[in-house]
């Protein structure tokens, strides 16, 4: 066989191998344990913890008018870091009121004490057991963060979450807690027809139907519930003024922003911290050069 023929065969073999590599699952990345926050990534059958290179930084002092919620989650997180009993946390209520930001604020406050954050999408909840196994022997303390959590009719991924929270034969470990946010207190849709299965005993005792019990049982596995409510008008304006000052808006323009700040909230149908910050960015940008 000539050298030219051998070279042609080698090139064909390399071409076939390169095509096969495109179909093979990628090699999992090694976890950078020096990071403060991670995302659970998945591609095909391969999954890994991806370090977050730039973490969204927010301080607890930036979150106004949710003092009771801040105190409750701060105490729970501090107990967790101290090795004391601590609860999984479910935060529910109005959008944009600081639920997700409060979790990020805990990371900013306690990262130097060993707190770490793992963000997991709802679609990957079935991998919670694998995540817990991966971090089981790590010295850090991990919060598994599930943002905007809710389940539609027929979804079964919530069962993996139930097992991790409480009820599985395997423990979630002393270095893991779950913090979740949701606009639904019971996380799953509720229908009027489900109330028809409720039974009323002669002694007045009420027995909810199985469908209702199934939905309530998921949220009940969170030991700590925190509710968030829409802000009053003056609270909203106070948050707007706070962010205007933080963003460097000239003081003479802050008082003049009130009317437009209220109109901004009306147009978006919500008075929330998120809406206040969005307005402050827009107003500051328009007035910094004046």
C-alpha positions as protocol buffer text, in pm:
chain_id: "A"
residue {
  index: 1
  type: UNK
  ca { x: 0 y: 0 z: 0 }
}
residue {
  index: 2
  type: UNK
  ca { x: 146 y: 338 z: -102 }
}
residue {
  index: 3
  type: UNK
  ca { x: 203 y: 627 z: 135 }
}
residue {
  index: 4
  type: UNK
  ca { x: -60 y: 835 z: -49 }
}
residue {
  index: 5
  type: UNK
  ca { x: -321 y: 565 z: 8 }
}
residue {
  index: 6
  type: UNK
  ca { x: -232 y: 541 z: 377 }
}
residue {
  index: 7
  type: UNK
  ca { x: -262 y: 918 z: 417 }
}
residue {
  index: 8
  type: UNK
  ca { x: -604 y: 918 z: 248 }
}
residue {
  index: 9
  type: UNK
  ca { x: -727 y: 645 z: 482 }
}
residue {
  index: 10
  type: UNK
  ca { x: -598 y: 836 z: 784 }
}
residue {
  index: 11
  type: UNK
  ca { x: -777 y: 1153 z: 671 }
}
residue {
  index: 12
  type: UNK
  ca { x: -1102 y: 961 z: 620 }
}
residue {
  index: 13
  type: UNK
  ca { x: -1068 y: 803 z: 963 }
}
residue {
  index: 14
  type: UNK
  ca { x: -1010 y: 1143 z: 1123 }
}
residue {
  index: 15
  type: UNK
  ca { x: -1318 y: 1277 z: 944 }
}
residue {
  index: 16
  type: UNK
  ca { x: -1530 y: 993 z: 1076 }
}
residue {
  index: 17
  type: UNK
  ca { x: -1398 y: 1049 z: 1429 }
}
residue {
  index: 18
  type: UNK
  ca { x: -1476 y: 1421 z: 1418 }
}
residue {
  index: 19
  type: UNK
  ca { x: -1834 y: 1343 z: 1314 }
}
residue {
  index: 20
  type: UNK
  ca { x: -1868 y: 1092 z: 1597 }
}
residue {
  index: 21
  type: UNK
  ca { x: -1743 y: 1350 z: 1848 }
}
residue {
  index: 22
  type: UNK
  ca { x: -2031 y: 1578 z: 1755 }
}
residue {
  index: 23
  type: UNK
  ca { x: -2276 y: 1305 z: 1861 }
}
residue {
  index: 24
  type: UNK
  ca { x: -2097 y: 1195 z: 2175 }
}
residue {
  index: 25
  type: UNK
  ca { x: -2189 y: 1365 z: 2506 }
}
residue {
  index: 26
  type: UNK
  ca { x: -1941 y: 1634 z: 2613 }
}
residue {
  index: 27
  type: UNK
  ca { x: -1688 y: 1566 z: 2886 }
}
residue {
  index: 28
  type: UNK
  ca { x: -1818 y: 1714 z: 3212 }
}
residue {
  index: 29
  type: UNK
  ca { x: -1632 y: 2023 z: 3324 }
}
residue {
  index: 30
  type: UNK
  ca { x: -1440 y: 1997 z: 3648 }
}
residue {
  index: 31
  type: UNK
  ca { x: -1610 y: 2201 z: 3920 }
}
residue {
  index: 32
  type: UNK
  ca { x: -1437 y: 2521 z: 4025 }
}
residue {
  index: 33
  type: UNK
  ca { x: -1504 y: 2497 z: 4398 }
}
residue {
  index: 34
  type: UNK
  ca { x: -1347 y: 2839 z: 4459 }
}
residue {
  index: 35
  type: UNK
  ca { x: -1659 y: 3002 z: 4309 }
}
residue {
  index: 36
  type: UNK
  ca { x: -1932 y: 3146 z: 4530 }
}
residue {
  index: 37
  type: UNK
  ca { x: -2226 y: 3054 z: 4306 }
}
residue {
  index: 38
  type: UNK
  ca { x: -2302 y: 2779 z: 4056 }
}
residue {
  index: 39
  type: UNK
  ca { x: -2558 y: 2681 z: 3795 }
}
residue {
  index: 40
  type: UNK
  ca { x: -2659 y: 2323 z: 3728 }
}
residue {
  index: 41
  type: UNK
  ca { x: -2597 y: 2271 z: 3357 }
}
residue {
  index: 42
  type: UNK
  ca { x: -2714 y: 1982 z: 3146 }
}
residue {
  index: 43
  type: UNK
  ca { x: -2645 y: 1878 z: 2789 }
}
residue {
  index: 44
  type: UNK
  ca { x: -2784 y: 1548 z: 2678 }
}
residue {
  index: 45
  type: UNK
  ca { x: -2697 y: 1293 z: 2944 }
}
residue {
  index: 46
  type: UNK
  ca { x: -2410 y: 1501 z: 3079 }
}
residue {
  index: 47
  type: UNK
  ca { x: -2459 y: 1738 z: 3373 }
}
residue {
  index: 48
  type: UNK
  ca { x: -2221 y: 1949 z: 3578 }
}
residue {
  index: 49
  type: UNK
  ca { x: -2193 y: 2242 z: 3819 }
}
residue {
  index: 50
  type: UNK
  ca { x: -2088 y: 2551 z: 3628 }
}
residue {
  index: 51
  type: UNK
  ca { x: -1924 y: 2830 z: 3826 }
}
residue {
  index: 52
  type: UNK
  ca { x: -2088 y: 3172 z: 3792 }
}
residue {
  index: 53
  type: UNK
  ca { x: -1810 y: 3410 z: 3698 }
}
residue {
  index: 54
  type: UNK
  ca { x: -1995 y: 3736 z: 3770 }
}
residue {
  index: 55
  type: UNK
  ca { x: -2241 y: 3715 z: 4060 }
}
residue {
  index: 56
  type: UNK
  ca { x: -2526 y: 3967 z: 4080 }
}
residue {
  index: 57
  type: UNK
  ca { x: -2431 y: 4154 z: 4398 }
}
residue {
  index: 58
  type: UNK
  ca { x: -2696 y: 4308 z: 4622 }
}
residue {
  index: 59
  type: UNK
  ca { x: -2684 y: 4397 z: 4990 }
}
residue {
  index: 60
  type: UNK
  ca { x: -2960 y: 4347 z: 5244 }
}
residue {
  index: 61
  type: UNK
  ca { x: -2961 y: 4726 z: 5302 }
}
residue {
  index: 62
  type: UNK
  ca { x: -3069 y: 4768 z: 4938 }
}
residue {
  index: 63
  type: UNK
  ca { x: -3395 y: 4585 z: 5010 }
}
residue {
  index: 64
  type: UNK
  ca { x: -3644 y: 4819 z: 5174 }
}
residue {
  index: 65
  type: UNK
  ca { x: -3979 y: 4761 z: 5347 }
}
residue {
  index: 66
  type: UNK
  ca { x: -3939 y: 4385 z: 5386 }
}
residue {
  index: 67
  type: UNK
  ca { x: -3776 y: 4398 z: 5727 }
}
residue {
  index: 68
  type: UNK
  ca { x: -3960 y: 4101 z: 5881 }
}
residue {
  index: 69
  type: UNK
  ca { x: -3876 y: 3880 z: 5583 }
}
residue {
  index: 70
  type: UNK
  ca { x: -3510 y: 3988 z: 5592 }
}
residue {
  index: 71
  type: UNK
  ca { x: -3483 y: 3915 z: 5962 }
}
residue {
  index: 72
  type: UNK
  ca { x: -3644 y: 3570 z: 5927 }
}
residue {
  index: 73
  type: UNK
  ca { x: -3429 y: 3449 z: 5637 }
}
residue {
  index: 74
  type: UNK
  ca { x: -3113 y: 3602 z: 5784 }
}
residue {
  index: 75
  type: UNK
  ca { x: -3168 y: 3418 z: 6112 }
}
residue {
  index: 76
  type: UNK
  ca { x: -3240 y: 3091 z: 5933 }
}
residue {
  index: 77
  type: UNK
  ca { x: -2930 y: 3126 z: 5713 }
}
residue {
  index: 78
  type: UNK
  ca { x: -2710 y: 3214 z: 6011 }
}
residue {
  index: 79
  type: UNK
  ca { x: -2831 y: 2907 z: 6201 }
}
residue {
  index: 80
  type: UNK
  ca { x: -2755 y: 2696 z: 5892 }
}
residue {
  index: 81
  type: UNK
  ca { x: -2397 y: 2824 z: 5878 }
}
residue {
  index: 82
  type: UNK
  ca { x: -2353 y: 2760 z: 6249 }
}
residue {
  index: 83
  type: UNK
  ca { x: -2457 y: 2398 z: 6209 }
}
residue {
  index: 84
  type: UNK
  ca { x: -2781 y: 2453 z: 6400 }
}
residue {
  index: 85
  type: UNK
  ca { x: -3120 y: 2322 z: 6283 }
}
residue {
  index: 86
  type: UNK
  ca { x: -3248 y: 2532 z: 5991 }
}
residue {
  index: 87
  type: UNK
  ca { x: -3547 y: 2517 z: 5758 }
}
residue {
  index: 88
  type: UNK
  ca { x: -3598 y: 2506 z: 5384 }
}
residue {
  index: 89
  type: UNK
  ca { x: -3758 y: 2835 z: 5280 }
}
residue {
  index: 90
  type: UNK
  ca { x: -4049 y: 2910 z: 5046 }
}
residue {
  index: 91
  type: UNK
  ca { x: -4098 y: 3277 z: 4955 }
}
residue {
  index: 92
  type: UNK
  ca { x: -4427 y: 3362 z: 4787 }
}
residue {
  index: 93
  type: UNK
  ca { x: -4619 y: 3671 z: 4690 }
}
residue {
  index: 94
  type: UNK
  ca { x: -4619 y: 3976 z: 4468 }
}
residue {
  index: 95
  type: UNK
  ca { x: -4368 y: 3993 z: 4186 }
}
residue {
  index: 96
  type: UNK
  ca { x: -4072 y: 4226 z: 4211 }
}
residue {
  index: 97
  type: UNK
  ca { x: -4088 y: 4263 z: 4589 }
}
residue {
  index: 98
  type: UNK
  ca { x: -3742 y: 4123 z: 4662 }
}
residue {
  index: 99
  type: UNK
  ca { x: -3780 y: 3746 z: 4693 }
}
residue {
  index: 100
  type: UNK
  ca { x: -3495 y: 3650 z: 4460 }
}
residue {
  index: 101
  type: UNK
  ca { x: -3285 y: 3949 z: 4564 }
}
residue {
  index: 102
  type: UNK
  ca { x: -3309 y: 3840 z: 4926 }
}
residue {
  index: 103
  type: UNK
  ca { x: -3145 y: 3506 z: 4842 }
}
residue {
  index: 104
  type: UNK
  ca { x: -2866 y: 3685 z: 4655 }
}
residue {
  index: 105
  type: UNK
  ca { x: -2822 y: 3919 z: 4950 }
}
residue {
  index: 106
  type: UNK
  ca { x: -2768 y: 3621 z: 5180 }
}
residue {
  index: 107
  type: UNK
  ca { x: -2488 y: 3502 z: 4951 }
}
residue {
  index: 108
  type: UNK
  ca { x: -2329 y: 3848 z: 4951 }
}
residue {
  index: 109
  type: UNK
  ca { x: -2344 y: 3863 z: 5329 }
}
residue {
  index: 110
  type: UNK
  ca { x: -2230 y: 3512 z: 5416 }
}
residue {
  index: 111
  type: UNK
  ca { x: -2011 y: 3393 z: 5128 }
}
residue {
  index: 112
  type: UNK
  ca { x: -1699 y: 3463 z: 5335 }
}
residue {
  index: 113
  type: UNK
  ca { x: -1837 y: 3227 z: 5601 }
}
residue {
  index: 114
  type: UNK
  ca { x: -1869 y: 2938 z: 5355 }
}
residue {
  index: 115
  type: UNK
  ca { x: -2216 y: 2991 z: 5208 }
}
residue {
  index: 116
  type: UNK
  ca { x: -2255 y: 2886 z: 4844 }
}
residue {
  index: 117
  type: UNK
  ca { x: -2548 y: 2911 z: 4603 }
}
residue {
  index: 118
  type: UNK
  ca { x: -2656 y: 2659 z: 4338 }
}
residue {
  index: 119
  type: UNK
  ca { x: -2923 y: 2776 z: 4094 }
}
residue {
  index: 120
  type: UNK
  ca { x: -3136 y: 2495 z: 3952 }
}
residue {
  index: 121
  type: UNK
  ca { x: -3399 y: 2535 z: 3681 }
}
residue {
  index: 122
  type: UNK
  ca { x: -3738 y: 2377 z: 3731 }
}
residue {
  index: 123
  type: UNK
  ca { x: -3675 y: 2147 z: 3435 }
}
residue {
  index: 124
  type: UNK
  ca { x: -3370 y: 2002 z: 3615 }
}
residue {
  index: 125
  type: UNK
  ca { x: -3534 y: 1929 z: 3949 }
}
residue {
  index: 126
  type: UNK
  ca { x: -3514 y: 1559 z: 3871 }
}
residue {
  index: 127
  type: UNK
  ca { x: -3137 y: 1590 z: 3918 }
}
residue {
  index: 128
  type: UNK
  ca { x: -3158 y: 1716 z: 4276 }
}
residue {
  index: 129
  type: UNK
  ca { x: -3046 y: 1380 z: 4412 }
}
residue {
  index: 130
  type: UNK
  ca { x: -2735 y: 1390 z: 4193 }
}
residue {
  index: 131
  type: UNK
  ca { x: -2656 y: 1745 z: 4305 }
}
residue {
  index: 132
  type: UNK
  ca { x: -2685 y: 1651 z: 4672 }
}
residue {
  index: 133
  type: UNK
  ca { x: -2457 y: 1351 z: 4618 }
}
residue {
  index: 134
  type: UNK
  ca { x: -2201 y: 1572 z: 4442 }
}
residue {
  index: 135
  type: UNK
  ca { x: -2172 y: 1823 z: 4728 }
}
residue {
  index: 136
  type: UNK
  ca { x: -2233 y: 1583 z: 5015 }
}
residue {
  index: 137
  type: UNK
  ca { x: -1874 y: 1580 z: 5140 }
}
residue {
  index: 138
  type: UNK
  ca { x: -1787 y: 1942 z: 5065 }
}
residue {
  index: 139
  type: UNK
  ca { x: -1705 y: 2163 z: 5368 }
}
residue {
  index: 140
  type: UNK
  ca { x: -1912 y: 2455 z: 5235 }
}
residue {
  index: 141
  type: UNK
  ca { x: -2281 y: 2512 z: 5308 }
}
residue {
  index: 142
  type: UNK
  ca { x: -2500 y: 2511 z: 4998 }
}
residue {
  index: 143
  type: UNK
  ca { x: -2835 y: 2673 z: 4925 }
}
residue {
  index: 144
  type: UNK
  ca { x: -3009 y: 2516 z: 4627 }
}
residue {
  index: 145
  type: UNK
  ca { x: -3200 y: 2807 z: 4476 }
}
residue {
  index: 146
  type: UNK
  ca { x: -3515 y: 2745 z: 4268 }
}
residue {
  index: 147
  type: UNK
  ca { x: -3648 y: 3076 z: 4134 }
}
residue {
  index: 148
  type: UNK
  ca { x: -4004 y: 3139 z: 4017 }
}
residue {
  index: 149
  type: UNK
  ca { x: -4107 y: 2786 z: 4103 }
}
residue {
  index: 150
  type: UNK
  ca { x: -4446 y: 2654 z: 3995 }
}
residue {
  index: 151
  type: UNK
  ca { x: -4579 y: 2339 z: 3836 }
}
residue {
  index: 152
  type: UNK
  ca { x: -4842 y: 2295 z: 3568 }
}
residue {
  index: 153
  type: UNK
  ca { x: -5103 y: 2026 z: 3561 }
}
residue {
  index: 154
  type: UNK
  ca { x: -4950 y: 1688 z: 3480 }
}
residue {
  index: 155
  type: UNK
  ca { x: -4590 y: 1777 z: 3568 }
}
residue {
  index: 156
  type: UNK
  ca { x: -4414 y: 1522 z: 3785 }
}
residue {
  index: 157
  type: UNK
  ca { x: -4077 y: 1690 z: 3848 }
}
residue {
  index: 158
  type: UNK
  ca { x: -4211 y: 1826 z: 4177 }
}
residue {
  index: 159
  type: UNK
  ca { x: -4187 y: 1474 z: 4320 }
}
residue {
  index: 160
  type: UNK
  ca { x: -3806 y: 1494 z: 4315 }
}
residue {
  index: 161
  type: UNK
  ca { x: -3831 y: 1821 z: 4509 }
}
residue {
  index: 162
  type: UNK
  ca { x: -4063 y: 1661 z: 4763 }
}
residue {
  index: 163
  type: UNK
  ca { x: -3816 y: 1378 z: 4819 }
}
residue {
  index: 164
  type: UNK
  ca { x: -3526 y: 1614 z: 4882 }
}
residue {
  index: 165
  type: UNK
  ca { x: -3727 y: 1837 z: 5115 }
}
residue {
  index: 166
  type: UNK
  ca { x: -3867 y: 1554 z: 5324 }
}
residue {
  index: 167
  type: UNK
  ca { x: -3970 y: 1199 z: 5264 }
}
residue {
  index: 168
  type: UNK
  ca { x: -3686 y: 1029 z: 5080 }
}
residue {
  index: 169
  type: UNK
  ca { x: -3503 y: 734 z: 5231 }
}
residue {
  index: 170
  type: UNK
  ca { x: -3178 y: 926 z: 5175 }
}
residue {
  index: 171
  type: UNK
  ca { x: -3103 y: 1245 z: 5364 }
}
residue {
  index: 172
  type: UNK
  ca { x: -3040 y: 1571 z: 5180 }
}
residue {
  index: 173
  type: UNK
  ca { x: -2737 y: 1624 z: 5404 }
}
residue {
  index: 174
  type: UNK
  ca { x: -2654 y: 1875 z: 5674 }
}
residue {
  index: 175
  type: UNK
  ca { x: -2484 y: 2111 z: 5431 }
}
residue {
  index: 176
  type: UNK
  ca { x: -2784 y: 2162 z: 5198 }
}
residue {
  index: 177
  type: UNK
  ca { x: -3098 y: 2375 z: 5216 }
}
residue {
  index: 178
  type: UNK
  ca { x: -3354 y: 2463 z: 4949 }
}
residue {
  index: 179
  type: UNK
  ca { x: -3467 y: 2824 z: 4906 }
}
residue {
  index: 180
  type: UNK
  ca { x: -3747 y: 2869 z: 4651 }
}
residue {
  index: 181
  type: UNK
  ca { x: -3953 y: 3162 z: 4526 }
}
residue {
  index: 182
  type: UNK
  ca { x: -4296 y: 3144 z: 4370 }
}
residue {
  index: 183
  type: UNK
  ca { x: -4601 y: 3354 z: 4291 }
}
residue {
  index: 184
  type: UNK
  ca { x: -4816 y: 3059 z: 4405 }
}
residue {
  index: 185
  type: UNK
  ca { x: -4826 y: 2965 z: 4770 }
}
residue {
  index: 186
  type: UNK
  ca { x: -4913 y: 2603 z: 4692 }
}
residue {
  index: 187
  type: UNK
  ca { x: -4683 y: 2593 z: 4384 }
}
residue {
  index: 188
  type: UNK
  ca { x: -4938 y: 2401 z: 4174 }
}
residue {
  index: 189
  type: UNK
  ca { x: -5256 y: 2519 z: 3997 }
}
residue {
  index: 190
  type: UNK
  ca { x: -5579 y: 2491 z: 4190 }
}
residue {
  index: 191
  type: UNK
  ca { x: -5921 y: 2434 z: 4037 }
}
residue {
  index: 192
  type: UNK
  ca { x: -6269 y: 2491 z: 4172 }
}
residue {
  index: 193
  type: UNK
  ca { x: -6367 y: 2138 z: 4073 }
}
residue {
  index: 194
  type: UNK
  ca { x: -6118 y: 1997 z: 4323 }
}
residue {
  index: 195
  type: UNK
  ca { x: -6323 y: 2138 z: 4608 }
}
residue {
  index: 196
  type: UNK
  ca { x: -6606 y: 1901 z: 4512 }
}
residue {
  index: 197
  type: UNK
  ca { x: -6404 y: 1611 z: 4652 }
}
residue {
  index: 198
  type: UNK
  ca { x: -6384 y: 1773 z: 4997 }
}
residue {
  index: 199
  type: UNK
  ca { x: -6570 y: 1574 z: 5262 }
}
residue {
  index: 200
  type: UNK
  ca { x: -6749 y: 1722 z: 5559 }
}
residue {
  index: 201
  type: UNK
  ca { x: -6797 y: 1503 z: 5866 }
}
residue {
  index: 202
  type: UNK
  ca { x: -7096 y: 1517 z: 6098 }
}
residue {
  index: 203
  type: UNK
  ca { x: -6878 y: 1661 z: 6373 }
}
residue {
  index: 204
  type: UNK
  ca { x: -6775 y: 1952 z: 6148 }
}
residue {
  index: 205
  type: UNK
  ca { x: -6430 y: 1818 z: 6056 }
}
residue {
  index: 206
  type: UNK
  ca { x: -6321 y: 1890 z: 5700 }
}
residue {
  index: 207
  type: UNK
  ca { x: -6124 y: 1637 z: 5492 }
}
residue {
  index: 208
  type: UNK
  ca { x: -5979 y: 1785 z: 5172 }
}
residue {
  index: 209
  type: UNK
  ca { x: -5977 y: 1567 z: 4861 }
}
residue {
  index: 210
  type: UNK
  ca { x: -5666 y: 1383 z: 4746 }
}
residue {
  index: 211
  type: UNK
  ca { x: -5588 y: 1636 z: 4472 }
}
residue {
  index: 212
  type: UNK
  ca { x: -5586 y: 1924 z: 4720 }
}
residue {
  index: 213
  type: UNK
  ca { x: -5383 y: 1724 z: 4973 }
}
residue {
  index: 214
  type: UNK
  ca { x: -5121 y: 1646 z: 4707 }
}
residue {
  index: 215
  type: UNK
  ca { x: -5074 y: 2014 z: 4625 }
}
residue {
  index: 216
  type: UNK
  ca { x: -5065 y: 2133 z: 4984 }
}
residue {
  index: 217
  type: UNK
  ca { x: -4818 y: 1862 z: 5084 }
}
residue {
  index: 218
  type: UNK
  ca { x: -4546 y: 2006 z: 4860 }
}
residue {
  index: 219
  type: UNK
  ca { x: -4548 y: 2355 z: 5008 }
}
residue {
  index: 220
  type: UNK
  ca { x: -4583 y: 2215 z: 5359 }
}
residue {
  index: 221
  type: UNK
  ca { x: -4243 y: 2048 z: 5321 }
}
residue {
  index: 222
  type: UNK
  ca { x: -4085 y: 2392 z: 5343 }
}
residue {
  index: 223
  type: UNK
  ca { x: -4036 y: 2465 z: 5711 }
}
residue {
  index: 224
  type: UNK
  ca { x: -4032 y: 2843 z: 5672 }
}
residue {
  index: 225
  type: UNK
  ca { x: -4289 y: 3037 z: 5467 }
}
residue {
  index: 226
  type: UNK
  ca { x: -4230 y: 3405 z: 5391 }
}
residue {
  index: 227
  type: UNK
  ca { x: -4502 y: 3613 z: 5225 }
}
residue {
  index: 228
  type: UNK
  ca { x: -4436 y: 3929 z: 5023 }
}
residue {
  index: 229
  type: UNK
  ca { x: -4697 y: 4195 z: 4948 }
}
residue {
  index: 230
  type: UNK
  ca { x: -4732 y: 4487 z: 4704 }
}
residue {
  index: 231
  type: UNK
  ca { x: -4583 y: 4809 z: 4836 }
}
residue {
  index: 232
  type: UNK
  ca { x: -4787 y: 5107 z: 4946 }
}
residue {
  index: 233
  type: UNK
  ca { x: -4746 y: 5420 z: 4736 }
}
residue {
  index: 234
  type: UNK
  ca { x: -4520 y: 5599 z: 4983 }
}
residue {
  index: 235
  type: UNK
  ca { x: -4306 y: 5287 z: 5027 }
}
residue {
  index: 236
  type: UNK
  ca { x: -4266 y: 5266 z: 4651 }
}
residue {
  index: 237
  type: UNK
  ca { x: -4160 y: 5632 z: 4632 }
}
residue {
  index: 238
  type: UNK
  ca { x: -3911 y: 5578 z: 4915 }
}
residue {
  index: 239
  type: UNK
  ca { x: -3755 y: 5290 z: 4719 }
}
residue {
  index: 240
  type: UNK
  ca { x: -3740 y: 5506 z: 4405 }
}
residue {
  index: 241
  type: UNK
  ca { x: -3561 y: 5781 z: 4598 }
}
residue {
  index: 242
  type: UNK
  ca { x: -3317 y: 5531 z: 4749 }
}
residue {
  index: 243
  type: UNK
  ca { x: -3212 y: 5400 z: 4409 }
}
residue {
  index: 244
  type: UNK
  ca { x: -3194 y: 5749 z: 4260 }
}
residue {
  index: 245
  type: UNK
  ca { x: -2940 y: 5842 z: 4526 }
}
residue {
  index: 246
  type: UNK
  ca { x: -2752 y: 5513 z: 4483 }
}
residue {
  index: 247
  type: UNK
  ca { x: -2727 y: 5573 z: 4108 }
}
residue {
  index: 248
  type: UNK
  ca { x: -2596 y: 5928 z: 4157 }
}
residue {
  index: 249
  type: UNK
  ca { x: -2899 y: 6127 z: 4048 }
}
residue {
  index: 250
  type: UNK
  ca { x: -2859 y: 6496 z: 4139 }
}
residue {
  index: 251
  type: UNK
  ca { x: -3055 y: 6575 z: 4456 }
}
residue {
  index: 252
  type: UNK
  ca { x: -3247 y: 6858 z: 4292 }
}
residue {
  index: 253
  type: UNK
  ca { x: -3402 y: 6614 z: 4046 }
}
residue {
  index: 254
  type: UNK
  ca { x: -3511 y: 6351 z: 4299 }
}
residue {
  index: 255
  type: UNK
  ca { x: -3815 y: 6537 z: 4437 }
}
residue {
  index: 256
  type: UNK
  ca { x: -3922 y: 6624 z: 4084 }
}
residue {
  index: 257
  type: UNK
  ca { x: -3933 y: 6254 z: 3991 }
}
residue {
  index: 258
  type: UNK
  ca { x: -4240 y: 6170 z: 4206 }
}
residue {
  index: 259
  type: UNK
  ca { x: -4513 y: 6223 z: 3946 }
}
residue {
  index: 260
  type: UNK
  ca { x: -4334 y: 6034 z: 3670 }
}
residue {
  index: 261
  type: UNK
  ca { x: -4240 y: 5756 z: 3913 }
}
residue {
  index: 262
  type: UNK
  ca { x: -4608 y: 5702 z: 3996 }
}
residue {
  index: 263
  type: UNK
  ca { x: -4703 y: 5710 z: 3627 }
}
residue {
  index: 264
  type: UNK
  ca { x: -4427 y: 5457 z: 3555 }
}
residue {
  index: 265
  type: UNK
  ca { x: -4578 y: 5218 z: 3811 }
}
residue {
  index: 266
  type: UNK
  ca { x: -4933 y: 5267 z: 3680 }
}
residue {
  index: 267
  type: UNK
  ca { x: -4823 y: 5187 z: 3325 }
}
residue {
  index: 268
  type: UNK
  ca { x: -4668 y: 4861 z: 3446 }
}
residue {
  index: 269
  type: UNK
  ca { x: -4952 y: 4768 z: 3677 }
}
residue {
  index: 270
  type: UNK
  ca { x: -4732 y: 4720 z: 3982 }
}
residue {
  index: 271
  type: UNK
  ca { x: -4563 y: 4911 z: 4264 }
}
residue {
  index: 272
  type: UNK
  ca { x: -4260 y: 4698 z: 4339 }
}
residue {
  index: 273
  type: UNK
  ca { x: -3894 y: 4730 z: 4416 }
}
residue {
  index: 274
  type: UNK
  ca { x: -3806 y: 4604 z: 4069 }
}
residue {
  index: 275
  type: UNK
  ca { x: -4026 y: 4867 z: 3901 }
}
residue {
  index: 276
  type: UNK
  ca { x: -3879 y: 5135 z: 4128 }
}
residue {
  index: 277
  type: UNK
  ca { x: -3524 y: 5041 z: 4031 }
}
residue {
  index: 278
  type: UNK
  ca { x: -3608 y: 5035 z: 3661 }
}
residue {
  index: 279
  type: UNK
  ca { x: -3756 y: 5384 z: 3684 }
}
residue {
  index: 280
  type: UNK
  ca { x: -3457 y: 5511 z: 3883 }
}
residue {
  index: 281
  type: UNK
  ca { x: -3218 y: 5393 z: 3611 }
}
residue {
  index: 282
  type: UNK
  ca { x: -3422 y: 5564 z: 3339 }
}
residue {
  index: 283
  type: UNK
  ca { x: -3470 y: 5889 z: 3533 }
}
residue {
  index: 284
  type: UNK
  ca { x: -3106 y: 5912 z: 3640 }
}
residue {
  index: 285
  type: UNK
  ca { x: -2979 y: 5854 z: 3288 }
}
residue {
  index: 286
  type: UNK
  ca { x: -3200 y: 6136 z: 3159 }
}
residue {
  index: 287
  type: UNK
  ca { x: -3095 y: 6384 z: 3427 }
}
residue {
  index: 288
  type: UNK
  ca { x: -2726 y: 6316 z: 3491 }
}
residue {
  index: 289
  type: UNK
  ca { x: -2621 y: 6543 z: 3204 }
}
residue {
  index: 290
  type: UNK
  ca { x: -2855 y: 6829 z: 3300 }
}
